[in-house]
Amino acid sequence: MLQIEEYWTQINPMIENFFQPLSTKFPKTSKTLGSIGASVAKSEDIADDAVVIFSIGDEFVEVRKSFYQLGNHFTNTVIVDLGMFRSTTSHKNNQAGLKEVLYYLYEKRAKVLILSSDSNVALAQWQVEREFQTPVDAAMVVRSFDSPCADYLFEYWKQQDEKDHLFHLSIIGFQSYFNTMTSYDELNQVFYDNMRLGEFRANPHAVETLLRESDFACFDLNSLKFSDFTAQTNPCPNGFYSEEACLISRYAGISNKLNTFSLLESNPKQLKGTNAALLAQMMWYFVDGVENRYHDIPDPKNTNFHLIHCPLENSPIPEILFIRSLVSNRLWMQVPLGKNARWTGCTEEEFSIASQGEIPEKWFRAIGF
């Protein structure tokens, strides 16, 4: 099978020392994902465009057991499990090692799925992206702007030289009563979209437009409903249902741009039973999304796209351009970016507003109004 390897045999010697291979072998049949990553064999490379999985810490054995028992539906996606990242007592060394691994996987165009109880992973994801491209688009599934993975990044983005590397930030699933007005004021300094939990529930498919634009995404597992996932570090009665978490994971996988997706802030002692099963299913849906990517990058010269002009009356700009993919039927809106312009994902509602001669709010936020 293309996507199943008994052992991860194509590891670059430069990064293999960062990982401890899995010691557990999982049952393998022709209908399930089977056993991946049981040992290390030194070799030159990881296959380009592979889905690469690794964990930080050894508490994800039960999650992997559940994952590798799931159905094998993937015929075009190579899956490689690197095992467990070797953490040290030095936070600085761990961050440096993690960034080196992500640098290498980025160059291999890998789609990286990280399991970790440590929110510092989000910072490493950001720092690697900003080195390869500017500006960066980020997405965070959090219930609070002050959650650990969000807080780490916000502290960096307050610095002007870091803020200049960020174009668009999507905050998904936040709950208003956890957030202060100061947090909102700080966010207004960057181009961001926020989708409250209630807004998501009213139109869950709208989250696809936010994840579609993201170069990396972090999912804080504290944003799940406690009755659906009890392995939280900070339990809460309200949050995403398990089915909604799987939907978000699939949309993250579908994103043509997204390079890394992390599942963060779980309680290691509780990662068993249905908790492990839910994380395994979120992983499965992420891989399913990667398998079904549309690969429709907006390009007005491509015959698979239809360019749409929306004229505006009584406006300082004559029109807004939209482009629709004839492959996926998805829409993008053109927004100014300095002397250039950029396509950003948008909803049918935002297109409808522009079609009526008005400027969508997202356009104003993009240009810093």
Kinemage of the C-alpha trace (Angstrom):
@kinemage 1
@onewidth
@group {chain A} dominant
@subgroup {mainchain}
@vectorlist {calphas} color= white
{ca met a 1} P 0.000 0.000 0.000
{ca leu a 2} L 1.350 3.428 -0.939
{ca gln a 3} L 0.638 5.111 2.382
{ca ile a 4} L 1.533 2.300 4.794
{ca glu a 5} L 5.126 1.403 5.663
{ca glu a 6} L 5.996 -1.253 8.263
{ca tyr a 7} L 8.844 0.955 9.449
{ca trp a 8} L 9.660 4.558 8.797
{ca thr a 9} L 12.675 3.752 6.665
{ca gln a 10} L 13.270 7.111 5.053
{ca ile a 11} L 14.459 9.326 7.882
{ca asn a 12} L 17.169 11.889 7.324
{ca pro a 13} L 20.096 11.251 9.721
{ca met a 14} L 20.032 14.963 10.539
{ca ile a 15} L 16.710 14.669 12.370
{ca glu a 16} L 16.446 11.010 13.390
{ca asn a 17} L 18.326 11.635 16.613
{ca phe a 18} L 15.540 13.929 17.753
{ca phe a 19} L 13.099 11.009 17.960
{ca gln a 20} L 12.552 7.829 19.895
{ca pro a 21} L 10.793 5.330 17.615
{ca leu a 22} L 7.604 3.663 18.756
{ca ser a 23} L 8.157 0.572 20.868
{ca thr a 24} L 4.585 -0.664 20.472
{ca lys a 25} L 3.596 -2.610 17.385
{ca phe a 26} L -0.009 -2.247 16.364
{ca pro a 27} L -2.198 -4.906 14.717
{ca lys a 28} L -2.071 -4.604 10.958
{ca thr a 29} L -4.699 -5.752 8.483
{ca ser a 30} L -5.441 -4.823 4.900
{ca lys a 31} L -8.401 -2.733 6.055
{ca thr a 32} L -6.786 -0.658 8.817
{ca leu a 33} L -3.939 1.826 9.002
{ca gly a 34} L -1.788 -0.798 10.688
{ca ser a 35} L 1.747 -0.429 12.019
{ca ile a 36} L 3.899 2.604 11.228
{ca gly a 37} L 7.102 3.777 12.836
{ca ala a 38} L 8.136 0.636 14.689
{ca ser a 39} L 11.886 1.149 14.144
{ca val a 40} L 14.455 3.427 12.552
{ca ala a 41} L 16.523 2.676 9.477
{ca lys a 42} L 18.931 5.398 8.425
{ca ser a 43} L 18.196 6.706 4.976
{ca glu a 44} L 18.244 9.953 3.074
{ca asp a 45} L 14.741 11.290 3.011
{ca ile a 46} L 11.084 11.421 3.874
{ca ala a 47} L 8.888 11.231 0.805
{ca asp a 48} L 7.804 14.644 -0.471
{ca asp a 49} L 4.287 15.717 0.509
{ca ala a 50} L 3.948 12.990 3.154
{ca val a 51} L 1.749 13.358 6.223
{ca val a 52} L 4.251 13.246 9.085
{ca ile a 53} L 3.061 12.496 12.620
{ca phe a 54} L 5.006 12.869 15.828
{ca ser a 55} L 4.299 13.396 19.499
{ca ile a 56} L 6.067 15.271 22.253
{ca gly a 57} L 6.097 13.058 25.314
{ca asp a 58} L 5.213 9.389 25.690
{ca glu a 59} L 1.587 9.787 26.717
{ca phe a 60} L 0.069 9.223 23.282
{ca val a 61} L 0.430 5.434 23.028
{ca glu a 62} L -3.303 4.830 23.524
{ca val a 63} L -4.100 7.518 20.949
{ca arg a 64} L -1.907 5.755 18.409
{ca lys a 65} L -3.471 2.387 19.229
{ca ser a 66} L -6.866 3.865 18.389
{ca phe a 67} L -5.571 5.640 15.298
{ca tyr a 68} L -3.953 2.593 13.707
{ca gln a 69} L -7.116 0.539 14.197
{ca leu a 70} L -9.098 2.973 12.034
{ca gly a 71} L -10.035 2.242 8.443
{ca asn a 72} L -7.482 2.681 5.687
{ca his a 73} L -9.193 4.883 3.110
{ca phe a 74} L -6.062 6.563 1.797
{ca thr a 75} L -4.544 5.631 -1.539
{ca asn a 76} L -2.576 8.780 -2.435
{ca thr a 77} L -1.163 9.862 0.908
{ca val a 78} L 2.076 8.584 2.434
{ca ile a 79} L 1.892 8.493 6.243
{ca val a 80} L 5.079 8.528 8.311
{ca asp a 81} L 5.115 8.348 12.114
{ca leu a 82} L 8.373 9.656 13.550
{ca gly a 83} L 7.547 8.475 17.053
{ca met a 84} L 8.262 10.590 20.121
{ca phe a 85} L 10.294 13.786 20.115
{ca arg a 86} L 13.111 13.478 22.656
{ca ser a 87} L 12.521 16.255 25.173
{ca thr a 88} L 15.229 17.475 27.530
{ca thr a 89} L 15.105 19.463 30.758
{ca ser a 90} L 16.061 22.572 28.770
{ca his a 91} L 13.137 24.439 27.267
{ca lys a 92} L 15.531 26.387 25.028
{ca asn a 93} L 17.074 23.194 23.641
{ca asn a 94} L 13.665 21.637 23.070
{ca gln a 95} L 12.499 24.653 21.081
{ca ala a 96} L 15.683 24.708 19.013
{ca gly a 97} L 15.401 20.999 18.235
{ca leu a 98} L 11.716 21.224 17.388
{ca lys a 99} L 12.360 24.122 15.014
{ca glu a 100} L 15.151 22.213 13.295
{ca val a 101} L 12.797 19.278 12.706
{ca leu a 102} L 10.050 21.551 11.387
{ca tyr a 103} L 12.510 23.379 9.100
{ca tyr a 104} L 13.461 20.087 7.500
{ca leu a 105} L 9.869 18.877 7.150
{ca tyr a 106} L 8.823 22.222 5.691
{ca glu a 107} L 11.422 21.895 2.963
{ca lys a 108} L 10.046 18.431 2.205
{ca arg a 109} L 6.546 19.936 1.836
{ca ala a 110} L 5.340 17.576 4.546
{ca lys a 111} L 1.962 18.059 6.191
{ca val a 112} L 2.860 17.805 9.866
{ca leu a 113} L 0.518 16.631 12.636
{ca ile a 114} L 1.856 17.195 16.173
{ca leu a 115} L 0.461 15.747 19.405
{ca ser a 116} L 1.607 17.561 22.525
{ca ser a 117} L 0.535 18.633 25.991
{ca asp a 118} L 2.889 21.595 25.682
{ca ser a 119} L 1.557 24.780 24.106
{ca asn a 120} L 5.077 25.943 23.272
{ca val a 121} L 4.677 23.959 20.058
{ca ala a 122} L 2.587 26.841 18.709
{ca leu a 123} L 5.535 29.205 19.040
{ca ala a 124} L 7.810 26.833 17.121
{ca gln a 125} L 5.188 26.549 14.359
{ca trp a 126} L 5.071 30.340 14.066
{ca gln a 127} L 8.828 30.870 14.102
{ca val a 128} L 9.403 28.340 11.324
{ca glu a 129} L 6.658 29.747 9.097
{ca arg a 130} L 7.905 33.311 9.415
{ca glu a 131} L 11.379 32.235 8.293
{ca phe a 132} L 10.073 30.732 5.072
{ca gln a 133} L 7.463 33.281 4.086
{ca thr a 134} L 6.066 36.687 4.922
{ca pro a 135} L 3.380 37.456 5.751
{ca val a 136} L 2.013 34.398 7.579
{ca asp a 137} L -1.598 33.342 8.122
{ca ala a 138} L -2.394 31.568 11.389
{ca ala a 139} L -5.436 29.873 12.910
{ca met a 140} L -6.083 28.978 16.535
{ca val a 141} L -8.974 26.953 17.914
{ca val a 142} L -9.238 28.309 21.450
{ca arg a 143} L -11.971 29.216 23.896
{ca ser a 144} L -10.038 32.210 25.253
{ca phe a 145} L -7.598 34.740 23.839
{ca asp a 146} L -5.574 34.131 27.003
{ca ser a 147} L -5.269 30.367 26.538
{ca pro a 148} L -1.629 29.194 26.689
{ca cys a 149} L -1.110 28.577 22.965
{ca ala a 150} L -2.698 31.934 22.077
{ca asp a 151} L -0.943 33.809 24.845
{ca tyr a 152} L 2.535 32.679 23.732
{ca leu a 153} L 1.923 34.019 20.249
{ca phe a 154} L 0.185 37.238 21.261
{ca glu a 155} L 3.210 38.208 23.331
{ca tyr a 156} L 5.360 37.890 20.204
{ca trp a 157} L 2.912 39.709 17.949
{ca lys a 158} L 2.918 42.713 20.266
{ca gln a 159} L 6.459 43.313 19.039
{ca gln a 160} L 6.364 45.374 15.853
{ca asp a 161} L 9.034 43.369 14.040
{ca glu a 162} L 7.018 40.185 14.703
{ca lys a 163} L 3.668 41.781 13.876
{ca asp a 164} L 4.948 42.742 10.441
{ca his a 165} L 5.299 39.040 9.618
{ca leu a 166} L 1.627 38.322 10.360
{ca phe a 167} L -1.073 38.954 7.761
{ca his a 168} L -4.196 37.177 8.975
{ca leu a 169} L -5.124 35.548 12.284
{ca ser a 170} L -8.240 33.389 12.679
{ca ile a 171} L -9.542 32.670 16.185
{ca ile a 172} L -12.111 29.887 16.137
{ca gly a 173} L -14.550 28.836 18.857
{ca phe a 174} L -13.855 31.427 21.530
{ca gln a 175} L -16.388 31.965 24.310
{ca ser a 176} L -17.059 35.637 25.049
{ca tyr a 177} L -17.264 35.385 28.841
{ca phe a 178} L -13.649 34.171 29.028
{ca asn a 179} L -12.246 37.234 27.247
{ca thr a 180} L -11.575 40.777 28.437
{ca met a 181} L -12.059 43.992 26.489
{ca thr a 182} L -8.289 44.516 26.703
{ca ser a 183} L -7.804 41.329 24.704
{ca tyr a 184} L -10.164 42.589 22.003
{ca asp a 185} L -8.310 45.913 21.863
{ca glu a 186} L -4.976 44.152 21.408
{ca leu a 187} L -6.375 41.988 18.636
{ca asn a 188} L -7.632 45.034 16.772
{ca gln a 189} L -4.019 45.904 16.065
{ca val a 190} L -3.771 43.005 13.603
{ca phe a 191} L -5.981 41.703 10.777
{ca tyr a 192} L -7.996 38.981 12.444
{ca asp a 193} L -11.251 37.085 12.168
{ca asn a 194} L -12.908 35.615 15.201
{ca met a 195} L -15.660 33.044 15.172
{ca arg a 196} L -17.492 32.582 18.437
{ca leu a 197} L -18.594 29.091 19.386
{ca gly a 198} L -22.211 30.067 18.742
{ca glu a 199} L -21.370 31.522 15.325
{ca phe a 200} L -19.569 28.326 14.408
{ca arg a 201} L -22.539 26.236 15.485
{ca ala a 202} L -24.904 28.362 13.382
{ca asn a 203} L -22.729 27.955 10.265
{ca pro a 204} L -19.961 25.373 10.851
{ca his a 205} L -18.879 25.264 7.209
{ca ala a 206} L -17.798 28.931 7.365
{ca val a 207} L -14.739 27.814 9.334
{ca glu a 208} L -13.386 26.295 6.102
{ca thr a 209} L -12.682 29.756 4.680
{ca leu a 210} L -10.548 30.593 7.733
{ca leu a 211} L -8.556 27.363 7.781
{ca arg a 212} L -8.167 27.505 3.994
{ca glu a 213} L -5.982 30.587 4.392
{ca ser a 214} L -3.880 29.298 7.283
{ca asp a 215} L -0.218 28.319 7.016
{ca phe a 216} L -0.414 26.646 10.416
{ca ala a 217} L -3.136 25.891 12.948
{ca cys a 218} L -3.272 24.999 16.649
{ca phe a 219} L -6.187 23.230 18.323
{ca asp a 220} L -6.358 23.811 22.088
{ca leu a 221} L -8.185 20.721 23.359
{ca asn a 222} L -9.575 22.754 26.264
{ca ser a 223} L -11.977 24.217 23.702
{ca leu a 224} L -13.798 20.852 23.569
{ca lys a 225} L -16.893 20.202 25.641
{ca phe a 226} L -15.815 18.403 28.820
{ca ser a 227} L -18.493 15.742 28.488
{ca asp a 228} L -17.040 14.855 25.069
{ca phe a 229} L -13.358 15.017 26.093
{ca thr a 230} L -12.367 14.734 29.744
{ca ala a 231} L -8.567 14.793 29.228
{ca gln a 232} L -8.386 18.567 29.522
{ca thr a 233} L -5.902 20.630 31.482
{ca asn a 234} L -8.575 23.220 32.304
{ca pro a 235} L -12.058 21.647 32.080
{ca cys a 236} L -15.108 23.613 30.951
{ca pro a 237} L -18.747 22.517 30.520
{ca asn a 238} L -19.133 24.288 27.165
{ca gly a 239} L -17.203 23.790 23.961
{ca phe a 240} L -17.029 21.941 20.668
{ca tyr a 241} L -18.728 18.586 20.331
{ca ser a 242} L -16.603 15.665 19.178
{ca glu a 243} L -18.179 15.673 15.696
{ca glu a 244} L -17.389 19.374 15.328
{ca ala a 245} L -13.754 18.778 16.336
{ca cys a 246} L -13.457 16.170 13.587
{ca leu a 247} L -15.008 18.574 11.066
{ca ile a 248} L -12.482 21.283 11.979
{ca ser a 249} L -9.626 18.782 11.676
{ca arg a 250} L -10.772 17.769 8.203
{ca tyr a 251} L -10.990 21.386 7.067
{ca ala a 252} L -7.447 21.911 8.379
{ca gly a 253} L -6.306 18.982 6.247
{ca ile a 254} L -8.120 20.247 3.153
{ca ser a 255} L -6.351 23.630 3.305
{ca asn a 256} L -3.923 23.896 0.396
{ca lys a 257} L -1.666 26.198 2.435
{ca leu a 258} L -1.572 24.522 5.815
{ca asn a 259} L 1.797 22.974 6.731
{ca thr a 260} L 1.452 22.106 10.427
{ca phe a 261} L -1.520 21.222 12.652
{ca ser a 262} L -1.048 20.704 16.386
{ca leu a 263} L -3.373 19.183 18.990
{ca leu a 264} L -2.380 20.759 22.310
{ca glu a 265} L -3.178 20.998 26.027
{ca ser a 266} L -4.303 17.470 26.907
{ca asn a 267} L -3.940 15.803 30.304
{ca pro a 268} L -1.580 12.825 29.814
{ca lys a 269} L -3.104 10.814 32.673
{ca gln a 270} L -6.528 10.856 31.018
{ca leu a 271} L -5.543 9.951 27.447
{ca lys a 272} L -7.266 6.596 27.245
{ca gly a 273} L -10.635 5.151 26.295
{ca thr a 274} L -12.923 7.585 24.488
{ca asn a 275} L -10.458 10.447 25.016
{ca ala a 276} L -7.789 8.600 23.039
{ca ala a 277} L -10.399 7.557 20.474
{ca leu a 278} L -11.468 11.155 19.846
{ca leu a 279} L -7.904 12.367 19.242
{ca ala a 280} L -7.352 9.400 16.932
{ca gln a 281} L -10.456 10.320 14.946
{ca met a 282} L -9.351 13.954 14.708
{ca met a 283} L -6.017 12.703 13.341
{ca trp a 284} L -7.844 10.466 10.856
{ca tyr a 285} L -9.974 13.342 9.599
{ca phe a 286} L -6.916 15.537 9.190
{ca val a 287} L -5.307 12.878 6.969
{ca asp a 288} L -8.610 12.486 5.127
{ca gly a 289} L -8.581 16.224 4.444
{ca val a 290} L -5.037 16.072 3.066
{ca glu a 291} L -6.054 13.130 0.877
{ca asn a 292} L -8.916 15.193 -0.577
{ca arg a 293} L -7.227 18.560 -1.115
{ca tyr a 294} L -8.531 20.436 -4.140
{ca his a 295} L -5.167 22.009 -5.014
{ca asp a 296} L -7.001 25.011 -6.415
{ca ile a 297} L -4.656 27.950 -5.855
{ca pro a 298} L -6.320 31.187 -7.072
{ca asp a 299} L -5.002 32.228 -10.477
{ca pro a 300} L -6.953 34.517 -12.851
{ca lys a 301} L -5.015 33.054 -15.804
{ca asn a 302} L -6.122 29.520 -14.968
{ca thr a 303} L -9.220 28.370 -16.862
{ca asn a 304} L -10.382 26.536 -13.741
{ca phe a 305} L -11.110 29.920 -12.138
{ca his a 306} L -13.751 32.527 -12.879
{ca leu a 307} L -12.884 36.183 -12.157
{ca ile a 308} L -15.800 38.301 -10.895
{ca his a 309} L -15.869 42.116 -10.791
{ca cys a 310} L -18.127 43.667 -8.150
{ca pro a 311} L -18.471 47.444 -8.851
{ca leu a 312} L -18.976 49.723 -5.849
{ca glu a 313} L -20.947 52.973 -5.782
{ca asn a 314} L -20.059 55.958 -3.611
{ca ser a 315} L -16.849 54.275 -2.557
{ca pro a 316} L -13.164 55.301 -2.628
{ca ile a 317} L -12.439 52.109 -4.582
{ca pro a 318} L -14.166 51.349 -7.894
{ca glu a 319} L -14.593 47.603 -7.388
{ca ile a 320} L -13.646 44.481 -5.478
{ca leu a 321} L -12.427 41.437 -7.337
{ca phe a 322} L -13.514 37.920 -6.454
{ca ile a 323} L -12.377 34.664 -7.948
{ca arg a 324} L -14.298 31.383 -7.900
{ca ser a 325} L -12.826 27.925 -8.341
{ca leu a 326} L -14.723 25.898 -10.925
{ca val a 327} L -13.246 22.778 -9.283
{ca ser a 328} L -14.436 23.297 -5.704
{ca asn a 329} L -16.834 26.269 -6.096
{ca arg a 330} L -14.871 28.095 -3.377
{ca leu a 331} L -14.490 31.875 -3.358
{ca trp a 332} L -11.587 34.250 -2.688
{ca met a 333} L -11.619 38.042 -2.344
{ca gln a 334} L -8.764 40.290 -3.454
{ca val a 335} L -7.424 42.650 -0.788
{ca pro a 336} L -4.598 45.219 -1.004
{ca leu a 337} L -1.285 44.321 0.607
{ca gly a 338} L 1.110 47.248 0.326
{ca lys a 339} L 1.762 47.842 -3.381
{ca asn a 340} L 0.477 44.383 -4.208
{ca ala a 341} L -2.771 42.484 -3.764
{ca arg a 342} L -3.609 39.157 -2.206
{ca trp a 343} L -6.405 36.606 -2.469
{ca thr a 344} L -8.018 35.684 0.843
{ca gly a 345} L -10.731 33.090 1.366
{ca cys a 346} L -14.247 34.409 1.825
{ca thr a 347} L -17.812 33.228 2.267
{ca glu a 348} L -20.772 33.395 -0.081
{ca glu a 349} L -22.262 35.973 2.286
{ca glu a 350} L -19.270 38.299 1.859
{ca phe a 351} L -19.515 37.900 -1.897
{ca ser a 352} L -23.245 38.706 -1.733
{ca ile a 353} L -22.530 41.922 0.215
{ca ala a 354} L -20.054 43.089 -2.442
{ca ser a 355} L -22.496 42.113 -5.204
{ca gln a 356} L -24.934 44.613 -3.705
{ca gly a 357} L -22.352 47.395 -3.967
{ca glu a 358} L -21.130 47.361 -0.367
{ca ile a 359} L -17.684 46.609 1.046
{ca pro a 360} L -17.521 43.489 3.263
{ca glu a 361} L -16.187 44.078 6.760
{ca lys a 362} L -13.388 41.572 6.152
{ca trp a 363} L -11.990 43.780 3.375
{ca phe a 364} L -11.747 46.755 5.771
{ca arg a 365} L -10.039 44.627 8.434
{ca ala a 366} L -7.527 43.345 5.872
{ca ile a 367} L -6.338 46.815 4.942
{ca gly a 368} L -6.182 47.936 8.584
{ca phe a 369} L -9.251 50.174 8.864
